[in-house]
């Protein structure tokens, strides 16, 4: 599997207690509920759900970084590496 540099994106989506989905540039991205996040003071936070993302409902604007990976069988998948909250 080959990883590339993260692309910075911005999108809208929906949240549930166990999943977060964001749409940007016509594609949907699954955001891990414990995704690393960059806070307003530029510090990193790890291991818990970002407070800015609701447990349920619409997400109106979220900046995030996604990387494309070559998966087995030649398909390309994107993974969210971080969010900005």
Secondary structure as UniProt FT lines:
FT   STRAND          7..16
FT   TURN            17..18
FT   STRAND          19..24
FT   TURN            25..26
FT   STRAND          27..31
FT   TURN            33..34
FT   STRAND          37..38
FT   TURN            40..41
FT   STRAND          44..45
FT   TURN            51..52
FT   STRAND          57..70
FT   HELIX           72..74
FT   STRAND          76..84
//
